[in-house]
Amino acid sequence: MTNPPTPQSGSPDKEPASEAQAAQNALGNTERAEVATEPGGPASKPEPEQKPSLGRLFMDNLWAANTFTVTLLSLVLAIVVGAVLMIISDPAVLSTYSYITSRPSDAINSSWTLVSEAYANLFKGSVFDPEAFSGWVNGTGSWQAVLAPISETLTYTAPLVFTGLSVALAFRGGLFNIGAQGQATIGVIMAALAGFLLPLPPGLHLLVAVLAGALGGAIWGFIPGILKARAGAHEVINTIMLNYVATYFLTWLIVQNGVQDPKRTDAISKAVDTSAQLPRLLGDNLRVHAGILLAVLATWAVAWLLNRSTLGFELRAVGANPDAARTAGISVTRTYILIMVFAGILAGLGGSNMVLGSTASALTPLVVAQIGFDGILVALLGRVKPWGVLLAALLFGALQAGGNRMQSYSGISLELVTVLQALIVIFIAAPALVKAIFQLRAARAARLQTSLAKGW
């Protein structure tokens, strides 16, 4: 009778293990089992899991496609592309690249000199000028010269905050307000007319002029709001057409009797009375005025409206899903009208800042400049969040203030500042591009892309 085969410890694909090897393996397994069952051994006290350090966590979160990182890297990309545009637009610097293989230092040095000087003047004209500070310390300059860059930045920032909030508020309600330019134009008209036609005492005159500007913007926002709510007319088409109407109405109104300055033959209105002008915050030599305080107050008010009020909840609900909001009992028609009215009020306040502040004191065809269209960029850069809009407006105000000095001292075209603004928004609106360039973490970038697609 044949004995059954003894079990082998080797692999079925290999030769059977010898008896000595089997005994050695059994002994090793027994020793490991005894060690594992001892008190304090590996089985009773597993090794603690290695946690990443605080610095590692910070770097992982920083180098991810979150809002802050994408915004910061978008600024970096815009600065780099702006530097390239400076180089290729300067004939003297560009000529050094014709012999770059023989003397590369000429091209590098000339490019660095041009770009560094331009961006240095951009910083000095918008934030801080070390030479002005040294002059103030030495007694050869004044403190006004030290605060002049900040003053200019805040002066340009104030109206942009209002128009940016106007676009952002409408966008949170599901509407694309392209008409901030027209609403600001009607606002500046109403504020100026109240400023030089109404004989009122100081204080009251300023209040009436500011409210007149807000009323003008509200009227110009109500028109596309009611058309959207009642007739279903698209707000983009309506607001674009109303922009043209407001612009040509301003051009016609300036040259009318009683409005045009009788001492001038060109298209300019009477000057706003000093009693209706916003007070300057740092004296007559610096242009920053109380409009920047109103802008901060308006930012807080819009943030409270959106996040703490019942109307803000209804507004956000309609913006997210009008059909679901209607089913829940929210009046979509009423909400659309209120959205555009509030957006018009904000844009009208931005327009009134242009004539009641220190930017201008009379109506001209270009008194509003492009603050309505720049407000769209500010709203997008601020991701249609009120405090983000304020910071974005501050950045755009700094670019405009510093761009003036950059043009005067470095000979760089002021249009390059507009290019920088557009590049910043382009990169922020394309987070996938920023993620691909800087190799950001894909998971966070994917969530950011989704949020952008759903309306930021």
Sine and cosine of phi, psi and omega as CSV:
sin_phi,cos_phi,sin_psi,cos_psi,sin_omega,cos_omega
0.00,0.00,0.78,-0.63,-0.09,-1.00
-0.99,0.17,0.74,-0.68,0.04,-1.00
-0.95,0.30,0.55,-0.84,0.02,-1.00
-0.94,0.35,0.52,-0.86,-0.04,-1.00
-0.92,0.38,0.66,-0.75,0.03,-1.00
-0.97,0.23,0.58,-0.82,-0.02,-1.00
-0.93,0.37,0.66,-0.75,-0.03,-1.00
-0.96,-0.29,0.51,-0.86,0.01,-1.00
-1.00,-0.04,-0.10,1.00,-0.03,-1.00
-0.99,0.14,0.12,-0.99,0.03,-1.00
-0.97,0.24,0.54,-0.84,0.02,-1.00
-0.90,0.45,-0.34,0.94,0.01,-1.00
-1.00,0.02,-0.10,1.00,-0.07,-1.00
-0.86,-0.51,0.07,-1.00,0.03,-1.00
-0.93,0.38,0.56,-0.83,0.03,-1.00
-0.87,0.49,0.60,-0.80,0.00,-1.00
-0.95,0.32,0.52,-0.85,0.03,-1.00
-0.96,0.28,0.22,-0.97,-0.01,-1.00
-0.90,0.44,-0.61,0.80,-0.01,-1.00
-0.91,0.42,-0.67,0.74,0.03,-1.00
-0.91,0.42,-0.64,0.77,0.02,-1.00
-0.89,0.45,-0.66,0.75,0.02,-1.00
-0.91,0.41,-0.64,0.77,0.00,-1.00
-0.91,0.42,-0.64,0.77,0.04,-1.00
-0.91,0.42,-0.66,0.75,0.02,-1.00
-0.89,0.45,-0.65,0.76,0.02,-1.00
-0.90,0.44,-0.67,0.75,0.02,-1.00
-0.90,0.44,-0.63,0.77,0.03,-1.00
-0.91,0.42,-0.62,0.78,0.02,-1.00
-0.90,0.43,-0.69,0.72,0.00,-1.00
-0.89,0.46,-0.66,0.75,0.02,-1.00
-0.91,0.41,-0.61,0.80,0.02,-1.00
-0.91,0.41,-0.61,0.79,0.01,-1.00
-0.92,0.39,-0.65,0.76,0.02,-1.00
-0.90,0.43,-0.62,0.79,-0.02,-1.00
-0.93,0.37,-0.49,0.87,-0.04,-1.00
-1.00,-0.03,-0.10,1.00,0.04,-1.00
-0.92,0.38,0.55,-0.84,0.07,-1.00
-0.88,0.47,0.72,-0.69,-0.03,-1.00
0.99,0.15,0.06,1.00,0.02,-1.00
-0.97,0.24,-0.03,-1.00,-0.05,-1.00
-0.88,0.47,-0.56,0.83,-0.05,-1.00
-0.95,0.32,-0.60,0.80,-0.03,-1.00
-0.99,0.11,-0.40,0.92,-0.03,-1.00
-0.69,-0.73,1.00,0.06,-0.02,-1.00
-0.92,0.38,0.46,-0.89,0.01,-1.00
-0.91,0.42,0.68,-0.73,0.01,-1.00
-0.91,0.41,0.57,-0.82,-0.02,-1.00
-0.94,0.34,0.71,-0.71,-0.01,-1.00
-0.94,0.33,0.88,-0.47,0.02,-1.00
-0.99,-0.11,0.64,-0.77,0.03,-1.00
-0.90,0.43,0.50,-0.86,-0.02,-1.00
-0.94,0.34,0.27,-0.96,0.01,-1.00
-0.89,0.46,-0.65,0.76,0.03,-1.00
-0.90,0.44,-0.62,0.79,0.03,-1.00
-0.91,0.41,-0.69,0.72,0.03,-1.00
-0.88,0.47,-0.65,0.76,0.01,-1.00
-0.89,0.46,-0.70,0.72,-0.02,-1.00
-0.93,0.37,-0.60,0.80,0.03,-1.00
-0.90,0.43,-0.67,0.74,0.00,-1.00
-0.96,0.29,-0.55,0.84,0.01,-1.00
-0.93,0.36,-0.71,0.70,-0.05,-1.00
-1.00,0.02,0.78,0.63,0.08,-1.00
-0.78,-0.63,0.35,-0.94,-0.10,-0.99
-0.99,0.16,0.83,0.56,0.10,-0.99
-1.00,0.03,0.03,-1.00,-0.09,-1.00
-0.88,0.47,-0.72,0.69,-0.04,-1.00
-0.89,0.45,-0.72,0.70,-0.06,-1.00
-0.91,0.41,-0.70,0.72,-0.01,-1.00
-0.89,0.45,-0.66,0.75,0.02,-1.00
-0.90,0.44,-0.71,0.70,-0.01,-1.00
-0.90,0.44,-0.70,0.71,0.00,-1.00
-0.94,0.35,-0.48,0.88,0.09,-1.00
-0.91,0.42,-0.63,0.78,0.08,-1.00
-0.89,0.46,-0.68,0.74,0.01,-1.00
-0.88,0.47,-0.72,0.70,0.00,-1.00
-0.89,0.46,-0.66,0.75,0.01,-1.00
-0.90,0.45,-0.63,0.77,0.02,-1.00
-0.91,0.42,-0.66,0.75,0.00,-1.00
-0.91,0.42,-0.72,0.69,0.01,-1.00
-0.91,0.42,-0.61,0.79,0.07,-1.00
-0.88,0.47,-0.62,0.79,0.05,-1.00
-0.89,0.45,-0.65,0.76,0.04,-1.00
-0.89,0.45,-0.66,0.75,0.01,-1.00
-0.91,0.42,-0.60,0.80,0.07,-1.00
-0.88,0.48,-0.68,0.73,-0.07,-1.00
-0.92,0.40,-0.72,0.69,-0.08,-1.00
-0.97,0.24,-0.25,0.97,0.02,-1.00
-1.00,-0.09,-0.05,1.00,0.02,-1.00
-0.97,-0.24,0.93,-0.37,-0.06,-1.00
-0.88,0.48,-0.62,0.79,-0.03,-1.00
-0.91,0.42,-0.69,0.72,0.01,-1.00
-0.95,0.33,-0.64,0.77,-0.03,-1.00
-0.91,0.42,-0.50,0.86,0.01,-1.00
-0.92,0.40,-0.44,0.90,0.01,-1.00
-0.93,0.36,-0.32,0.95,0.00,-1.00
-0.99,0.17,-0.16,0.99,0.03,-1.00
-0.95,0.31,-0.38,0.92,0.03,-1.00
-0.80,-0.60,0.60,0.80,-0.06,-1.00
-0.91,0.41,-0.46,0.89,-0.01,-1.00
-0.95,0.32,-0.48,0.88,0.01,-1.00
-1.00,0.03,-0.65,0.76,0.01,-1.00
-0.69,-0.73,0.99,0.17,-0.02,-1.00
-0.92,0.39,-0.38,0.93,-0.03,-1.00
-0.90,0.44,-0.53,0.85,0.00,-1.00
-0.89,0.45,-0.71,0.71,0.00,-1.00
-0.92,0.39,-0.66,0.75,-0.02,-1.00
-0.92,0.40,-0.72,0.69,-0.05,-1.00
-0.92,0.40,-0.69,0.73,-0.01,-1.00
-0.92,0.39,-0.61,0.79,0.03,-1.00
-0.91,0.41,-0.70,0.72,0.00,-1.00
-0.90,0.44,-0.65,0.76,0.01,-1.00
-0.89,0.46,-0.70,0.71,-0.02,-1.00
-0.90,0.43,-0.77,0.64,-0.10,-1.00
-0.94,0.35,-0.71,0.71,-0.03,-1.00
-0.91,0.42,-0.63,0.78,0.02,-1.00
-0.92,0.40,-0.65,0.76,0.00,-1.00
-0.90,0.43,-0.75,0.66,-0.01,-1.00
-0.95,0.33,-0.49,0.87,0.09,-1.00
-0.90,0.43,-0.68,0.73,0.05,-1.00
-0.93,0.38,-0.54,0.84,0.08,-1.00
-0.88,0.47,-0.66,0.75,0.01,-1.00
-0.95,0.32,-0.68,0.73,-0.03,-1.00
-0.91,0.41,-0.53,0.85,-0.02,-1.00
-0.99,0.11,-0.16,0.99,-0.08,-1.00
-0.84,-0.55,-0.43,0.90,-0.10,-1.00
-0.83,-0.55,-0.88,0.48,-0.15,-0.99
-0.38,-0.93,0.70,-0.71,0.04,-1.00
-0.91,-0.42,0.95,-0.31,-0.02,-1.00
-0.86,0.51,-0.56,0.83,-0.01,-1.00
-0.91,0.41,-0.64,0.76,0.05,-1.00
-0.91,0.41,-0.60,0.80,0.04,-1.00
-0.92,0.39,-0.67,0.74,0.04,-1.00
-0.89,0.45,-0.63,0.77,0.04,-1.00
-0.90,0.44,-0.61,0.79,0.04,-1.00
-0.92,0.38,-0.64,0.77,0.02,-1.00
-0.92,0.40,-0.64,0.76,-0.03,-1.00
-0.98,0.20,-0.17,0.98,0.00,-1.00
1.00,0.01,0.06,1.00,0.01,-1.00
-1.00,-0.06,-0.13,0.99,0.01,-1.00
-0.76,-0.65,0.01,-1.00,-0.03,-1.00
-0.90,-0.43,0.29,-0.96,0.03,-1.00
-0.94,0.34,-0.39,0.92,0.06,-1.00
-0.89,0.46,-0.58,0.81,0.03,-1.00
-0.92,0.39,-0.52,0.86,0.02,-1.00
-0.94,0.34,-0.64,0.77,-0.05,-1.00
-1.00,0.00,-0.05,1.00,-0.03,-1.00
-0.86,0.51,-0.70,0.72,0.02,-1.00
-0.87,0.50,-0.70,0.71,0.02,-1.00
-0.90,0.44,-0.63,0.78,0.03,-1.00
-0.87,0.50,-0.71,0.71,0.01,-1.00
-0.91,0.42,-0.65,0.76,0.02,-1.00
-0.88,0.48,-0.72,0.70,-0.01,-1.00
-0.93,0.37,-0.53,0.85,0.03,-1.00
-0.90,0.43,-0.68,0.73,0.04,-1.00
-0.96,0.28,-0.43,0.90,-0.07,-1.00
-0.96,0.29,-0.64,0.77,-0.17,-0.99
-0.80,0.60,-0.82,0.57,-0.01,-1.00
-0.92,0.39,-0.48,0.88,0.01,-1.00
-0.93,0.38,-0.52,0.85,0.05,-1.00
-0.88,0.47,-0.70,0.71,-0.04,-1.00
-0.91,0.41,-0.74,0.67,-0.02,-1.00
-0.94,0.35,-0.55,0.83,0.08,-1.00
-0.91,0.42,-0.67,0.74,0.06,-1.00
-0.90,0.44,-0.58,0.82,0.03,-1.00
-0.87,0.49,-0.74,0.67,0.01,-1.00
-0.92,0.39,-0.67,0.75,-0.04,-1.00
-0.91,0.42,-0.68,0.73,-0.01,-1.00
-0.89,0.46,-0.69,0.72,0.03,-1.00
-0.91,0.42,-0.63,0.78,-0.02,-1.00
-0.91,0.41,-0.61,0.79,0.04,-1.00
-0.91,0.42,-0.41,0.91,0.06,-1.00
-1.00,-0.03,0.16,0.99,0.06,-1.00
1.00,0.06,0.22,0.98,0.00,-1.00
-0.88,-0.48,0.57,-0.82,0.01,-1.00
-0.96,-0.27,0.98,-0.20,-0.08,-1.00
-1.00,0.05,1.00,-0.02,0.09,-1.00
-0.99,0.16,-0.13,0.99,-0.13,-0.99
-1.00,-0.03,0.27,0.96,0.04,-1.00
-0.87,0.50,-0.52,0.85,0.03,-1.00
-0.91,0.42,-0.73,0.68,0.02,-1.00
-0.92,0.38,-0.63,0.78,0.02,-1.00
-0.91,0.41,-0.62,0.79,0.07,-1.00
-0.92,0.39,-0.57,0.82,0.02,-1.00
-0.91,0.42,-0.72,0.70,0.05,-1.00
-0.91,0.41,-0.59,0.81,0.05,-1.00
-0.89,0.46,-0.66,0.75,0.01,-1.00
-0.94,0.34,-0.55,0.84,0.05,-1.00
-0.90,0.43,-0.77,0.64,-0.04,-1.00
-0.90,0.43,-0.65,0.76,0.00,-1.00
-0.91,0.41,-0.66,0.76,0.00,-1.00
-0.93,0.37,-0.68,0.74,0.03,-1.00
-0.87,0.49,-0.68,0.73,0.05,-1.00
-0.93,0.38,-0.44,0.90,-0.06,-1.00
-0.97,0.24,-0.50,0.87,-0.02,-1.00
-0.87,-0.50,-0.05,1.00,0.03,-1.00
-0.98,-0.22,-0.46,0.89,-0.06,-1.00
-0.99,-0.11,0.88,-0.47,0.05,-1.00
-0.99,0.11,1.00,-0.02,-0.04,-1.00
-0.84,-0.54,0.37,-0.93,0.02,-1.00
-0.95,0.32,0.37,-0.93,0.04,-1.00
-0.84,0.55,0.46,-0.89,-0.05,-1.00
1.00,0.05,-0.91,0.42,0.05,-1.00
-0.92,0.40,-0.61,0.79,0.01,-1.00
-0.89,0.46,-0.69,0.73,0.02,-1.00
-0.89,0.45,-0.69,0.73,-0.01,-1.00
-0.89,0.46,-0.69,0.73,-0.01,-1.00
-0.91,0.42,-0.65,0.76,-0.01,-1.00
-0.91,0.42,-0.66,0.75,0.02,-1.00
-0.91,0.42,-0.70,0.72,0.01,-1.00
-0.92,0.40,-0.55,0.84,0.06,-1.00
-0.90,0.43,-0.65,0.76,0.07,-1.00
-0.89,0.46,-0.67,0.74,0.04,-1.00
-0.90,0.43,-0.62,0.78,0.02,-1.00
-0.91,0.42,-0.66,0.75,0.03,-1.00
-0.87,0.49,-0.69,0.73,0.05,-1.00
-0.91,0.41,-0.60,0.80,0.02,-1.00
-0.89,0.45,-0.66,0.75,0.03,-1.00
-0.89,0.45,-0.69,0.73,-0.03,-1.00
-0.96,0.30,-0.34,0.94,0.11,-0.99
-1.00,0.06,-0.48,0.88,0.00,-1.00
-0.91,0.42,-0.58,0.81,-0.08,-1.00
-0.87,0.49,-0.82,0.57,0.04,-1.00
-0.93,0.38,-0.44,0.90,0.03,-1.00
-0.92,0.40,-0.71,0.70,0.00,-1.00
-0.94,0.33,-0.56,0.83,0.05,-1.00
-0.92,0.39,-0.60,0.80,0.05,-1.00
-0.93,0.38,-0.69,0.73,-0.09,-1.00
-0.96,0.28,-0.65,0.76,-0.12,-0.99
-1.00,-0.04,-0.63,0.78,-0.10,-1.00
-0.94,-0.35,-0.13,0.99,-0.02,-1.00
0.96,0.28,0.26,0.97,0.01,-1.00
-0.93,0.37,0.67,-0.74,-0.07,-1.00
-0.94,0.35,0.74,-0.67,-0.08,-1.00
-0.93,0.37,-0.44,0.90,-0.01,-1.00
-0.92,0.40,-0.73,0.68,0.01,-1.00
-0.90,0.44,-0.72,0.69,-0.04,-1.00
-0.89,0.46,-0.71,0.70,-0.05,-1.00
-0.94,0.35,-0.57,0.82,0.06,-1.00
-0.90,0.45,-0.70,0.72,0.01,-1.00
-0.91,0.41,-0.62,0.79,0.02,-1.00
-0.93,0.37,-0.43,0.90,0.11,-0.99
-0.87,0.49,-0.71,0.70,0.02,-1.00
-0.91,0.42,-0.66,0.75,0.00,-1.00
-0.87,0.49,-0.71,0.71,-0.01,-1.00
-0.90,0.43,-0.65,0.76,-0.01,-1.00
-0.90,0.44,-0.72,0.69,-0.02,-1.00
-0.95,0.30,-0.49,0.87,0.09,-1.00
-0.91,0.42,-0.65,0.76,0.07,-1.00
-0.89,0.46,-0.71,0.71,0.01,-1.00
-0.88,0.48,-0.64,0.77,0.02,-1.00
-0.94,0.33,-0.64,0.77,-0.11,-0.99
-0.93,0.37,-0.57,0.82,-0.10,-0.99
-0.86,0.51,-0.59,0.81,-0.11,-0.99
-1.00,-0.04,0.19,0.98,0.01,-1.00
-0.99,0.10,0.49,-0.87,0.03,-1.00
-0.88,0.47,0.67,-0.74,-0.04,-1.00
1.00,-0.02,-0.30,0.95,0.03,-1.00
-0.94,-0.35,-0.71,0.70,-0.02,-1.00
-0.92,0.38,0.57,-0.82,0.05,-1.00
-0.91,0.41,0.87,-0.50,-0.05,-1.00
-0.91,0.41,-0.29,0.96,0.00,-1.00
-1.00,0.00,-0.04,1.00,-0.05,-1.00
-0.85,-0.53,0.49,-0.87,0.07,-1.00
-0.97,-0.24,-0.23,0.97,0.02,-1.00
-1.00,0.03,0.05,-1.00,-0.08,-1.00
-0.99,0.16,1.00,-0.01,0.07,-1.00
-0.46,-0.89,0.61,-0.79,-0.06,-1.00
-1.00,-0.01,0.00,-1.00,0.13,-0.99
-0.91,0.42,0.39,-0.92,0.00,-1.00
-0.99,0.17,0.56,-0.83,0.06,-1.00
-0.93,0.37,0.67,-0.74,0.03,-1.00
-0.88,0.47,0.53,-0.85,0.01,-1.00
-0.89,0.46,-0.44,0.90,0.01,-1.00
-0.94,0.34,-0.27,0.96,-0.01,-1.00
-0.96,-0.28,0.13,0.99,-0.04,-1.00
-1.00,-0.08,0.59,-0.81,0.03,-1.00
-0.91,0.42,0.72,-0.70,-0.02,-1.00
-0.92,0.38,0.58,-0.82,0.05,-1.00
-0.99,0.15,0.60,-0.80,-0.12,-0.99
-1.00,0.05,-0.47,0.88,-0.10,-0.99
-0.84,-0.54,0.51,0.86,0.03,-1.00
1.00,-0.10,0.13,-0.99,-0.08,-1.00
-0.96,0.29,-0.33,0.95,-0.05,-1.00
-0.99,0.13,-0.23,0.97,0.02,-1.00
-0.88,-0.47,0.63,-0.78,-0.19,-0.98
-1.00,0.08,-0.26,0.97,-0.08,-1.00
-0.88,0.48,0.70,-0.71,-0.11,-0.99
-0.76,-0.65,-0.01,-1.00,-0.09,-1.00
-0.93,0.37,-0.12,0.99,0.04,-1.00
-0.87,0.49,-0.51,0.86,0.00,-1.00
-0.93,0.36,-0.54,0.84,0.07,-1.00
-0.93,0.36,-0.65,0.76,0.08,-1.00
-0.89,0.45,-0.57,0.82,0.01,-1.00
-0.91,0.41,-0.67,0.74,0.05,-1.00
-0.90,0.43,-0.66,0.75,0.04,-1.00
-0.89,0.45,-0.65,0.76,0.04,-1.00
-0.91,0.41,-0.59,0.81,0.04,-1.00
-0.89,0.45,-0.70,0.72,0.04,-1.00
-0.89,0.45,-0.66,0.75,-0.03,-1.00
-0.90,0.44,-0.67,0.74,0.01,-1.00
-0.93,0.37,-0.63,0.77,0.04,-1.00
-0.89,0.45,-0.66,0.75,0.04,-1.00
-0.91,0.41,-0.67,0.74,-0.01,-1.00
-0.86,0.51,-0.69,0.72,-0.08,-1.00
-0.96,0.27,-0.60,0.80,-0.19,-0.98
-0.96,-0.26,-0.30,0.95,-0.12,-0.99
-0.84,-0.54,-0.20,0.98,-0.10,-0.99
-0.96,-0.28,0.39,-0.92,0.06,-1.00
-0.90,0.43,-0.65,0.76,0.02,-1.00
-0.89,0.46,-0.62,0.79,0.03,-1.00
-0.91,0.42,-0.62,0.78,0.07,-1.00
-0.89,0.45,-0.70,0.72,0.03,-1.00
-0.90,0.44,-0.63,0.78,0.01,-1.00
-0.88,0.47,-0.73,0.69,-0.01,-1.00
-0.93,0.36,-0.55,0.83,0.03,-1.00
-0.91,0.41,-0.68,0.73,0.04,-1.00
-0.91,0.41,-0.62,0.78,0.02,-1.00
-0.91,0.41,-0.55,0.84,-0.01,-1.00
-0.98,0.22,-0.69,0.73,-0.04,-1.00
-0.34,-0.94,0.99,-0.12,-0.03,-1.00
-0.87,0.50,-0.62,0.78,-0.03,-1.00
-0.91,0.41,-0.69,0.73,0.03,-1.00
-0.92,0.40,-0.62,0.79,0.04,-1.00
-0.90,0.43,-0.64,0.77,0.02,-1.00
-0.91,0.42,-0.64,0.77,0.04,-1.00
-0.90,0.44,-0.55,0.84,0.01,-1.00
-0.98,0.20,-0.01,1.00,0.05,-1.00
0.99,-0.13,0.14,0.99,0.02,-1.00
-1.00,0.08,0.72,-0.69,0.01,-1.00
-0.98,0.18,0.97,-0.23,-0.01,-1.00
-0.92,0.40,-0.62,0.79,0.01,-1.00
-0.86,0.51,-0.77,0.64,0.01,-1.00
-0.89,0.46,-0.63,0.78,-0.03,-1.00
-0.92,0.40,-0.67,0.74,0.03,-1.00
-0.86,0.50,-0.68,0.74,-0.01,-1.00
-0.91,0.42,-0.71,0.70,-0.01,-1.00
-0.90,0.43,-0.61,0.79,0.01,-1.00
-0.86,0.51,-0.76,0.65,-0.06,-1.00
-0.94,0.33,-0.53,0.85,0.06,-1.00
-0.91,0.41,-0.73,0.68,0.02,-1.00
-0.90,0.43,-0.63,0.78,0.06,-1.00
-0.89,0.45,-0.65,0.76,0.05,-1.00
-0.91,0.42,-0.63,0.78,0.04,-1.00
-0.87,0.50,-0.71,0.70,-0.01,-1.00
-0.90,0.44,-0.72,0.70,0.01,-1.00
-0.90,0.43,-0.62,0.78,0.05,-1.00
-0.89,0.46,-0.61,0.79,0.08,-1.00
-0.91,0.42,-0.60,0.80,0.08,-1.00
-0.89,0.45,-0.65,0.76,0.04,-1.00
-0.91,0.40,-0.64,0.77,0.01,-1.00
-0.90,0.43,-0.49,0.87,0.06,-1.00
-0.88,0.47,-0.48,0.88,-0.06,-1.00
-0.95,0.32,-0.42,0.91,-0.06,-1.00
-0.91,-0.41,-0.41,0.91,0.04,-1.00
-1.00,-0.02,-0.29,0.96,0.04,-1.00
-1.00,0.02,-0.53,-0.85,-0.06,-1.00
-0.98,-0.22,0.02,1.00,0.00,-1.00
-0.94,0.33,-0.69,0.72,0.03,-1.00
-0.44,-0.90,0.33,-0.94,0.02,-1.00
-0.84,-0.55,0.09,1.00,-0.01,-1.00
-0.51,-0.86,0.30,-0.95,0.02,-1.00
-0.99,0.17,0.73,-0.69,0.15,-0.99
-0.69,-0.72,0.27,-0.96,0.01,-1.00
-0.86,0.50,-0.39,0.92,-0.05,-1.00
-0.91,-0.40,0.41,0.91,-0.09,-1.00
-0.91,0.42,-0.53,0.85,-0.03,-1.00
-0.99,0.11,-0.27,0.96,-0.06,-1.00
0.84,0.55,-0.76,-0.65,-0.01,-1.00
-0.84,-0.55,0.53,0.85,-0.12,-0.99
-0.91,0.41,-0.46,0.89,0.02,-1.00
-0.94,0.34,-0.70,0.71,0.02,-1.00
-0.95,0.30,-0.59,0.81,0.09,-1.00
-0.91,0.42,-0.48,0.87,0.05,-1.00
-0.89,0.46,-0.51,0.86,0.07,-1.00
-0.90,0.43,-0.70,0.71,0.03,-1.00
-0.90,0.43,-0.65,0.76,0.01,-1.00
-0.89,0.46,-0.68,0.73,0.01,-1.00
-0.90,0.44,-0.66,0.75,0.02,-1.00
-0.93,0.38,-0.67,0.74,0.01,-1.00
-0.91,0.42,-0.60,0.80,0.05,-1.00
-0.99,0.14,0.09,1.00,0.03,-1.00
0.82,0.58,0.63,0.78,0.06,-1.00
0.75,0.67,0.51,0.86,0.15,-0.99
-0.96,-0.28,0.71,-0.71,-0.14,-0.99
-0.80,0.60,-0.78,0.63,-0.03,-1.00
-0.95,0.31,-0.48,0.87,0.12,-0.99
-0.92,0.40,-0.59,0.80,0.07,-1.00
-0.89,0.45,-0.66,0.76,0.02,-1.00
-0.87,0.49,-0.71,0.71,0.01,-1.00
-0.92,0.39,-0.63,0.78,0.03,-1.00
-0.91,0.42,-0.64,0.77,0.05,-1.00
-0.90,0.44,-0.59,0.81,0.05,-1.00
-0.90,0.44,-0.64,0.77,0.05,-1.00
-0.91,0.42,-0.72,0.70,0.00,-1.00
-0.92,0.40,-0.60,0.80,0.08,-1.00
-0.89,0.45,-0.63,0.78,0.05,-1.00
-0.91,0.41,-0.64,0.77,0.03,-1.00
-0.90,0.44,-0.64,0.77,0.01,-1.00
-0.94,0.34,-0.68,0.74,0.01,-1.00
-0.92,0.40,-0.71,0.70,0.01,-1.00
-0.95,0.33,-0.45,0.89,0.01,-1.00
-0.91,0.42,-0.53,0.85,0.04,-1.00
-0.89,0.45,-0.71,0.71,0.03,-1.00
-0.94,0.35,-0.61,0.79,0.01,-1.00
-0.88,0.47,-0.61,0.79,0.03,-1.00
-0.94,0.33,-0.64,0.77,-0.08,-1.00
-0.96,0.28,-0.67,0.75,-0.13,-0.99
-1.00,-0.06,-0.53,0.85,-0.07,-1.00
-0.95,-0.30,-0.18,0.98,-0.01,-1.00
0.96,0.27,0.30,0.95,0.02,-1.00
-1.00,0.07,0.70,-0.71,-0.04,-1.00
-0.88,0.47,0.65,-0.76,0.02,-1.00
-0.91,0.42,-0.39,0.92,0.02,-1.00
-0.91,0.42,-0.36,0.93,0.02,-1.00
-0.90,0.43,-0.52,0.85,0.07,-1.00
-0.88,0.47,-0.65,0.76,0.06,-1.00
-0.89,0.45,-0.61,0.79,0.05,-1.00
-0.89,0.45,-0.67,0.74,0.03,-1.00
-0.88,0.48,-0.68,0.73,0.02,-1.00
-0.87,0.49,-0.70,0.72,-0.01,-1.00
-0.91,0.41,-0.64,0.77,0.00,-1.00
-0.90,0.43,-0.65,0.76,0.02,-1.00
-0.86,0.52,-0.73,0.68,-0.02,-1.00
-0.92,0.39,-0.63,0.78,0.00,-1.00
-0.87,0.48,-0.72,0.69,-0.02,-1.00
-0.93,0.37,-0.60,0.80,0.02,-1.00
-0.93,0.37,-0.59,0.81,0.01,-1.00
-0.97,0.24,-0.15,0.99,0.02,-1.00
-0.82,-0.57,0.94,0.34,-0.04,-1.00
-0.89,0.45,-0.46,0.89,0.04,-1.00
-0.90,0.44,-0.58,0.82,0.04,-1.00
-0.92,0.39,-0.70,0.72,0.04,-1.00
-0.89,0.45,-0.65,0.76,0.02,-1.00
-0.89,0.45,-0.64,0.77,-0.01,-1.00
-0.94,0.35,-0.61,0.79,-0.04,-1.00
-0.94,0.34,-0.69,0.72,-0.09,-1.00
-0.98,-0.20,0.07,1.00,0.05,-1.00
0.83,0.56,0.78,0.62,0.06,-1.00
-0.97,0.25,0.28,-0.96,-0.02,-1.00
-0.89,0.46,0.76,-0.65,-0.14,-0.99
-0.93,0.36,-0.59,0.81,-0.09,-1.00
-0.90,0.43,-0.72,0.69,0.01,-1.00
-0.93,0.38,-0.60,0.80,0.02,-1.00
-0.90,0.44,-0.59,0.81,-0.01,-1.00
-0.91,0.42,-0.64,0.77,0.02,-1.00
-0.92,0.39,-0.60,0.80,0.03,-1.00
-0.91,0.42,-0.67,0.74,0.00,-1.00
-0.88,0.48,-0.62,0.79,0.03,-1.00
-0.90,0.43,-0.67,0.74,-0.01,-1.00
-0.91,0.41,-0.59,0.81,0.05,-1.00
-0.91,0.42,-0.65,0.76,-0.02,-1.00
-0.92,0.40,-0.49,0.87,-0.02,-1.00
-1.00,0.02,0.08,1.00,0.03,-1.00
0.95,-0.32,0.52,0.85,0.07,-1.00
0.89,0.45,0.00,0.00,0.00,0.00
